[in-house]
Amino acid sequence: MVRVKPFAAVRPPRSIVTEVAAPPYDVLNSAEAKAMAGEKSLLHITKPEIDFNPIADEHSQPVYDKAVENFKVWKDKGWLVQDEKEKYYVYAQTMDGRTQYGIVLCAHTDDYASGIIKKHELTRKDKEDDRMIHVRIQNANIEPVFFAFKDNKELNDIVAKAAAGEPEYKFTDENGFGHTFWVIDDDKTIARITEIFTTQIPAFYVADGHHRTAAAARVGAEKKAQNPAHTGNEEYNFFMAVCFPQSQLKIIDYNRVVKDLNGLSAKEFIEALKENFVVECKCDCTKDGGTCNCEPPCHCKCSEAYHPAALHNFAMYLEGVWYSLTAKPGTYDDSDPIGVLDVTVLSNLVLDKILDIKDLRTDKRIDFVGGIRGLGELSRRVDSGEMKVAFALYPVSMEQLMNIADSGNIMPPKTTWFEPKLRSGLAIHLLK
């Protein structure tokens, strides 16, 4: 079972929460962060390179020093204040009429080392190293990680009761997403939450924040090695997470755009696709059951984007037209937790076999677009000439993610996109 504890969060007074709270460090580039950051924004702590003119190298020592300086200033000025005792918190996010309720808690680094905290992606050492430096120099988890767990009725009931009360914070961000935050400070409820997690919840699943999770675990191991009297109960053994029940989470699509057709003409490319896919154009001629008489590629008007209808159905945008690609039976393995994924099907049958893209992590001919940006972003990048072809995928399910993590497998790169992102600055966890 997982090991958790409450913690005394460092967080902003209610009156300035919207000034302090900010998007996660990796959602904005430095120029975007500089343009967004107001005087009290947490971005001065999570992306302190914006305080230099011109913007400095985010991995330089002066920038790391500035992060420490700013964190101290925010506490000294009362923009961040630590709670008087250890508590749990409830954090709700609302997007498109759907609300998900997470418990803000501290997870144990040993659970990551032992595999009780389960991952589904590989991490890059350089990104781990950068996040590890930030945790080490601040002696704090400034930003939370995003975990899922299998539903538990009693925890859901406790959260519902807390959410029926007056929220500590309630605001809407620049994307129109709602953020609501409650404090659980009743000692009996706190003890019961701890008991339920440690006796009934067998695992956490990393949804978003693989590098921050790995970095927190490395800092914990580092501090353990430095402490001859280590017991495993020290605050540095714990790191901050927001944990959501599986049933409330929704993964959205994570799509691909490619710079060229590997020397093929559009007609040759479509003919190559037909070996493993049923290819249908979705131009205006096909509306209401009509047919298109063009020889591939289609050159008719295409007024609407095509959305993948089901697993193993893909949308493709090529030369101004949307197509439906349906993988033929026998080209995928639904009994294999990795083989069933549409990212695997597309990678094997199109990106690798036809376009000669072997490594999604390093090949410069491919880029990835989160579904939150819409299919219009795919067509825009192709129409601009920046890219030649785009592919939209049917989203992975939470059940698929958990099955893969449970089996010890790793998903291909850029498979899952969770939205909305956790807002940073609502709670910070000190390691001492």
PEWOPE-V370150 format. One record per residue. N is the residue number from 1. RES is the residue in three letters. OMEGA is omega in whole degrees, 0 to 359 (none if undefined). Layout:
BEGIN
[[N:RES:OMEGA] [N:RES:OMEGA]]
END
This chain:
BEGIN
[[1:MET:182] [2:VAL:176] [3:ARG:182] [4:VAL:173] [5:LYS:170] [6:PRO:178] [7:PHE:179] [8:ALA:187] [9:ALA:166] [10:VAL:187] [11:ARG:184] [12:PRO:169] [13:PRO:183] [14:ARG:187] [15:SER:183] [16:ILE:185] [17:VAL:182] [18:THR:176] [19:GLU:183] [20:VAL:185] [21:ALA:186] [22:ALA:173] [23:PRO:177] [24:PRO:185] [25:TYR:187] [26:ASP:179] [27:VAL:181] [28:LEU:168] [29:ASN:187] [30:SER:181] [31:ALA:178] [32:GLU:180] [33:ALA:180] [34:LYS:180] [35:ALA:184] [36:MET:193] [37:ALA:170] [38:GLY:185] [39:GLU:187] [40:LYS:187] [41:SER:176] [42:LEU:178] [43:LEU:176] [44:HIS:179] [45:ILE:182] [46:THR:178] [47:LYS:188] [48:PRO:176] [49:GLU:181] [50:ILE:180] [51:ASP:178] [52:PHE:180] [53:ASN:2] [54:PRO:179] [55:ILE:186] [56:ALA:174] [57:ASP:185] [58:GLU:180] [59:HIS:182] [60:SER:182] [61:GLN:177] [62:PRO:179] [63:VAL:176] [64:TYR:179] [65:ASP:180] [66:LYS:178] [67:ALA:180] [68:VAL:179] [69:GLU:183] [70:ASN:179] [71:PHE:178] [72:LYS:180] [73:VAL:181] [74:TRP:178] [75:LYS:181] [76:ASP:182] [77:LYS:180] [78:GLY:177] [79:TRP:172] [80:LEU:185] [81:VAL:181] [82:GLN:175] [83:ASP:186] [84:GLU:179] [85:LYS:180] [86:GLU:184] [87:LYS:164] [88:TYR:182] [89:TYR:175] [90:VAL:182] [91:TYR:180] [92:ALA:177] [93:GLN:181] [94:THR:179] [95:MET:178] [96:ASP:177] [97:GLY:180] [98:ARG:181] [99:THR:176] [100:GLN:187] [101:TYR:180] [102:GLY:174] [103:ILE:179] [104:VAL:187] [105:LEU:172] [106:CYS:174] [107:ALA:185] [108:HIS:181] [109:THR:179] [110:ASP:180] [111:ASP:176] [112:TYR:181] [113:ALA:184] [114:SER:180] [115:GLY:175] [116:ILE:167] [117:ILE:192] [118:LYS:180] [119:LYS:177] [120:HIS:179] [121:GLU:170] [122:LEU:177] [123:THR:176] [124:ARG:185] [125:LYS:182] [126:ASP:179] [127:LYS:174] [128:GLU:182] [129:ASP:180] [130:ASP:179] [131:ARG:179] [132:MET:178] [133:ILE:181] [134:HIS:178] [135:VAL:183] [136:ARG:185] [137:ILE:180] [138:GLN:188] [139:ASN:185] [140:ALA:166] [141:ASN:182] [142:ILE:182] [143:GLU:180] [144:PRO:168] [145:VAL:189] [146:PHE:181] [147:PHE:169] [148:ALA:173] [149:PHE:180] [150:LYS:189] [151:ASP:175] [152:ASN:187] [153:LYS:183] [154:GLU:176] [155:LEU:177] [156:ASN:179] [157:ASP:179] [158:ILE:180] [159:VAL:179] [160:ALA:179] [161:LYS:179] [162:ALA:183] [163:ALA:176] [164:ALA:181] [165:GLY:180] [166:GLU:180] [167:PRO:174] [168:GLU:177] [169:TYR:174] [170:LYS:181] [171:PHE:177] [172:THR:183] [173:ASP:185] [174:GLU:178] [175:ASN:183] [176:GLY:179] [177:PHE:181] [178:GLY:178] [179:HIS:180] [180:THR:190] [181:PHE:178] [182:TRP:179] [183:VAL:174] [184:ILE:183] [185:ASP:176] [186:ASP:188] [187:ASP:180] [188:LYS:179] [189:THR:178] [190:ILE:181] [191:ALA:181] [192:ARG:177] [193:ILE:178] [194:THR:182] [195:GLU:181] [196:ILE:181] [197:PHE:188] [198:THR:179] [199:THR:186] [200:GLN:183] [201:ILE:188] [202:PRO:186] [203:ALA:165] [204:PHE:178] [205:TYR:178] [206:VAL:176] [207:ALA:180] [208:ASP:179] [209:GLY:180] [210:HIS:182] [211:HIS:178] [212:ARG:178] [213:THR:179] [214:ALA:180] [215:ALA:179] [216:ALA:179] [217:ALA:179] [218:ARG:177] [219:VAL:177] [220:GLY:179] [221:ALA:179] [222:GLU:180] [223:LYS:176] [224:LYS:181] [225:ALA:182] [226:GLN:186] [227:ASN:180] [228:PRO:181] [229:ALA:183] [230:HIS:179] [231:THR:186] [232:GLY:180] [233:ASN:181] [234:GLU:183] [235:GLU:181] [236:TYR:176] [237:ASN:186] [238:PHE:177] [239:PHE:190] [240:MET:178] [241:ALA:169] [242:VAL:190] [243:CYS:184] [244:PHE:173] [245:PRO:185] [246:GLN:188] [247:SER:183] [248:GLN:186] [249:LEU:179] [250:LYS:176] [251:ILE:177] [252:ILE:188] [253:ASP:176] [254:TYR:195] [255:ASN:186] [256:ARG:171] [257:VAL:186] [258:VAL:187] [259:LYS:185] [260:ASP:181] [261:LEU:176] [262:ASN:176] [263:GLY:181] [264:LEU:168] [265:SER:178] [266:ALA:180] [267:LYS:179] [268:GLU:180] [269:PHE:180] [270:ILE:177] [271:GLU:178] [272:ALA:179] [273:LEU:186] [274:LYS:177] [275:GLU:185] [276:ASN:183] [277:PHE:165] [278:VAL:186] [279:VAL:180] [280:GLU:175] [281:CYS:181] [282:LYS:178] [283:CYS:184] [284:ASP:179] [285:CYS:186] [286:THR:179] [287:LYS:177] [288:ASP:175] [289:GLY:180] [290:GLY:180] [291:THR:176] [292:CYS:184] [293:ASN:180] [294:CYS:164] [295:GLU:181] [296:PRO:2] [297:PRO:179] [298:CYS:178] [299:HIS:180] [300:CYS:178] [301:LYS:180] [302:CYS:188] [303:SER:186] [304:GLU:175] [305:ALA:177] [306:TYR:178] [307:HIS:176] [308:PRO:188] [309:ALA:185] [310:ALA:175] [311:LEU:180] [312:HIS:170] [313:ASN:184] [314:PHE:170] [315:ALA:177] [316:MET:177] [317:TYR:185] [318:LEU:177] [319:GLU:173] [320:GLY:183] [321:VAL:174] [322:TRP:178] [323:TYR:168] [324:SER:175] [325:LEU:178] [326:THR:182] [327:ALA:181] [328:LYS:176] [329:PRO:181] [330:GLY:179] [331:THR:180] [332:TYR:183] [333:ASP:182] [334:ASP:177] [335:SER:180] [336:ASP:183] [337:PRO:176] [338:ILE:182] [339:GLY:181] [340:VAL:185] [341:LEU:180] [342:ASP:174] [343:VAL:177] [344:THR:180] [345:VAL:181] [346:LEU:181] [347:SER:184] [348:ASN:190] [349:LEU:183] [350:VAL:187] [351:LEU:180] [352:ASP:190] [353:LYS:186] [354:ILE:187] [355:LEU:176] [356:ASP:173] [357:ILE:189] [358:LYS:186] [359:ASP:183] [360:LEU:182] [361:ARG:189] [362:THR:184] [363:ASP:183] [364:LYS:181] [365:ARG:183] [366:ILE:174] [367:ASP:188] [368:PHE:184] [369:VAL:177] [370:GLY:184] [371:GLY:179] [372:ILE:182] [373:ARG:174] [374:GLY:179] [375:LEU:176] [376:GLY:178] [377:GLU:177] [378:LEU:180] [379:SER:179] [380:ARG:184] [381:ARG:175] [382:VAL:182] [383:ASP:181] [384:SER:184] [385:GLY:178] [386:GLU:180] [387:MET:182] [388:LYS:184] [389:VAL:179] [390:ALA:179] [391:PHE:174] [392:ALA:186] [393:LEU:173] [394:TYR:187] [395:PRO:172] [396:VAL:177] [397:SER:175] [398:MET:179] [399:GLU:177] [400:GLN:180] [401:LEU:182] [402:MET:178] [403:ASN:180] [404:ILE:179] [405:ALA:179] [406:ASP:182] [407:SER:180] [408:GLY:180] [409:ASN:180] [410:ILE:177] [411:MET:172] [412:PRO:180] [413:PRO:173] [414:LYS:181] [415:THR:186] [416:THR:175] [417:TRP:178] [418:PHE:180] [419:GLU:1] [420:PRO:177] [421:LYS:175] [422:LEU:176] [423:ARG:178] [424:SER:176] [425:GLY:178] [426:LEU:177] [427:ALA:176] [428:ILE:182] [429:HIS:176] [430:LEU:182] [431:LEU:180] [432:LYS:none]]
END
